[in-house]
Every structure is written in C-alpha cells, then in structure tokens.
Amino acid sequence: MSSQFPTQFENVRVQCKANIYFDGKVVSHSIFFADGSKKTIGVMLPGTFDFKTAGPERMEITAGSCRVRIGDAKDFQIVTAGSDFRIAGNSSFVVVVDQGSAEYICSFE
C-alpha cells in the first residue's frame, strides 16, 4: 500500500474548471495525458465522503491522512501520505478526513 508518488506531471492538459463535491469539501482538477489517460489531483477537507466508481481507480494520498473503507469491508484502514489504495470498478469507497486535509492523486485505470 505504499508508493512513491510523482511531484509533478509533464506535457499534460489541465481542465481549468474544478470538480467540486460535497459542498466544496472535496475539490479536484482533471489532467489529461498524451496517451489518453486521465488523473485528478485534489484535496479533501474534514468530513465523510461516499464515492462510487465506474471503472477501477487508484488513490494516492500525497499529503495528510484519511480513513478508508472499500466496498463492503466492515473496517476502515488508515491511509497516510505516501500510501495508496485501489478500488474495483462498479464499486464504492468511503473516505473520512478527521482533521486538516488529505491531498490526493486519483488514477483511472
């Protein structure tokens, strides 16, 4: 669950319009790569957020920490900066940010 996340991306297109969810407590921007792949880079403020997935996703926490419950799991796992987790397609996950913020990179796989 640990990863070395990138500090910057080169040669990408960035969507200027923000993706704003949960009354502004989750905000991200989409970036598009030459190979057609897409990622979002964002921040989550304190709160509980229930997400649904269409396709598989990989979430890398780049700063801060959060608790995550994936799919039908009963327990939450703590995810800190430098760690990641994966979610299957057509699934869901709950993220809880208890304090501060959690910054992330979401890769659509």
N, C-alpha and C positions, 0 to 999 in steps of 0.2 A: 503494500500500500504506500510505499514511499517512492517519491520520484524527484528528479531534478527538472524543475520547470523552467521554461525559457524566460529571459528577462526582456526580450524584445522580439518582434517579428519583422522581417524584411520583405519588401516587394508585395505588399498586400493592398487591398481596397478596404476602406473602413466606411461603414454606414454611419453617417452623422446623426441620424435620428436615433435616440436612445430607446432601448426596450425597457419599459418601466412597469413593474409588477408590484402587487401587494401595497398599494397606496404609497409608492415611492420608496419602499424599504428594500427593494431589490432592483438594481439598475445595471444594465449592461449595454455594450455596443458590439455589433456583429463585425467580424473581419472575414474577408474572403481571400483565398489563396489562388494562385495561378492554376493549380491543379484541380480547381473546382471545390475544394474542401472549405468548410466553414467552422469558425470558432466564435464564441462570445467571451468577452472579458468584462467582468463586473464586480460589484460589491453588494454584500448583503448586510443590512443593519440589524439590530436586535429584533427578534421575532421568530415565529414558527411559520414555515413555508412548505406547502404541499405541491410538489411538481409532478407532472405526468410526462412520459416520454413517448415519442412516436418511434424513433429508432434508438439504437444503443448510444450512450453518452459516457464520456469520461470527464469527471470533475477534478481539477487540480486546485487545491487550496494554496494560494500564493502568499497570503498574509492573514494573520488572525487564526481563529479556530471556530469549529462548529460541531454540533452533534448531528448524526445522520442515521436514518432508518430507511433501509432499502426494501421495496416491495412489501411482502407480508412478514418480514422479520419482526420479532417481538421487541428486541432490544436495540437501543441506539449505540452507535460507535462514535468515539471522539476522533475527529479529523483535524489535524493541526497543519500549520504552514509547512510546505514541503511534501505533503502527503496527497494521495489521490484516491478516488473510488470510482467504480464503474456501475452503470445502471443498464439493465437489458432494455431492449426496445419494447414498446407496448407495456410499460411498467410504470412504477411511481416511486418517489422517494420524498421523505420529509427531512427538511433541514431546520435545525434550531440554532440560532445565534443568541447566546445568553447575554453577552456584553460586548461592547466595542463593535468591531465589524469583521467580516470574513471576505477577503478578496479571492476571486477565482478565475480560472480559465476553463471553459466548457468546450470540449471537442465532440463534434457529432461524427460518430464512427460508422 
